[in-house]
Amino acid sequence: YVKLAGSDKVYESQTEIGNSFTRRLTDFRDKRVLKFELKDVKSVKVEGLQNFELSQAKDEWIVEAPTRGRADKAAAEKVVRPLSTLSAQDCKEDKPSSLKPYGLDRPRLKVASKTSREVPPKAKPGDPNTQPADTQPSIEDKTHVLLVGGATDLSGTAYFAKLESAPWVFSLQDA
């Protein structure tokens, strides 16, 4: 039954609404950490447990470091694809006072991915009140830096992580 505040009228609800208000705040959070298209990736630099850099140009992958050479496309994409759709397992803390308890003061792994994508024009040629630049596509360059710290428990199946550009800490599955 539902009653509006300030009214004496009682209504019978046709649906269950109680579950919507008993959920935890974390249930409403978007768990996506990173989201970009694989084709938009220009480079990925990995530091920590391993150190290497990959770059992509015209659908070809290059190993830039530690030595320069052609990369196996499938192997390179096996590293990059999971980053492009990375999701958090759980949100841990919004504004930690210290990153040390999470092992993020000295992360075990730092992954920087640079993307570049074409953004469609804001207006069509001939639209009223537009500037010439509004009718041209633009390029949006972004760098996403993921920091991975210590294990969340003794099993080592999940790790604390954060984006360098954001304060919140979350956990990621080992895979």
N, C-alpha and C positions, 0 to 999 in steps of 0.2 A: 504494500500500500504506500501511496505517496501523497504528501500534503504540502502545499506551497506555504511558505512562511507568510503569516498575516492573513491566511484564509482559513475558513472553517470547512471547506470542501475537501473530501478525501477521494482520491482516485485509486483505481486498481491498475497496477503496472502490468503490461503485457510481456515485459522482459525482465530478467534479473540484472539489477544494476549494482548490487552489493559488492561483487568481485572487483569492480572498477575502482572502488575506494579503499580496498584493503590491500592492494598491491604495494610493493615497496617502490621507492623512488627509482631505484636502479632498474626496475622493470620497464620504465618509460624512457630510459636513456638509449640513444643511438650508439650501438656498440662498434660501428665502423670507425676504424682509426685512420685508415688511408683508403682513398678510392680514386683511381685514375686508370686510364686506358693504357694497356701494354704498349700500343703503338706510339703513345705520347712520351714514353720514357727516353730520355737522352743519355743519362748515365746513372750508375749505381756504384757508390763507393762504400766498401765494407772495411771496418777497422775493429780490431780487438782480437777475438779468438782466431780469426783469419784476417788477412789484409789483401784486398784486391780491388780493382776498379774495372767496371765494364762500361762500354758506351755503345749506343745504337745509332746508326745512320742508314737511312734508306732500307730498313728491314734487315740490316746486317749487324751482327754483334762483334765488337772488338774488345779484347782484353787490353786495357791500358796500363795496368800495373799488376804485379811487380815487373813483368816484362810485356812488351807490346806484341800483339799478334792476333790473328783471327780467332774468334771464339766459336765454339759449337753452339748453334742457335738453340737447340733443345735444352742444353745444359744451362745456358744463360737465362733462358726464359723460365727454367725451373727455379731459379733464384729470384727472379723479378716478379713473376706472376703472383705468388702469394702476397707480396708487398702491395700489389695493385688493388687487392680486395681485403686487406688486413682488418680483422675484427678482434675486439677485446673479448676475453673470456669473462672478465668481471671488472667493475670499477672499484678501486681500492680506496683512494683518498683524493679529494678535490684540490686542496691546497696544503700539501705536507710542509711542515716547518723545516724538515730536513730530508734530503734524499738518501742519506746514509743508511737508514734501516732497510731500504729497498735495494741497496747495492747500486744505486743510480748516481751516487757522487763520483764513482769511478766505474762506469758501465763496462760490462764484459763484452758488449757488442754495440757498435754505432753504425747505423746504416743510413746513408744519405742518398736519396733518389731525387734526381732533377727531371722535371717534366716540362714539356712545352706543347701547348695545344692552341689550335686556331679557334678563336671565339667568333661566332657569326656577327655580322654587322647589326647595329642597333636599329637601323632604319633602311628602307629601300630607296634607291635613287628616285627623286621626284616627290618624296614625302614632304609635306609642308613643315617649315621651321626646323630643318635638319642642317647640320654642318656637313661639309664634304667628308670629313673623317668618319662620321656616323654611318656612312654607307659602305665603308670598307671593313673587311674582317680585321681583327687584331690578334696579336699573339700574347698568350698568358704563360709566363714562365714561373714555375714554383720549385722550391726545394723543400723536401720533406725529410726531417732528420729524426730517426727512431733510435731511442736509447733503450737497451735491454740490460737489466741489472741482475740481481740475485734470484735464486729459486724461491718460490712462494712457500714451499714446504720441503721436507726431507726427500720426498719421492723424485723431485726434480722434473716433474711433468709440466710445470707452468713457471713462468718467470715474470717478475715485475718489469714494467716498461712504461715509457712516457714519450711523448713527442717533445723535442727540444723547445718548440715554440709554445707549448701549453703547460700549465702547472699540474694538471691531474695525473695521477698514477693509476695504472690498470694492470691486469695480468693477461699474459698471452700463453696459449698452449705451446708446449715444446715443439710440436710439429710446425 
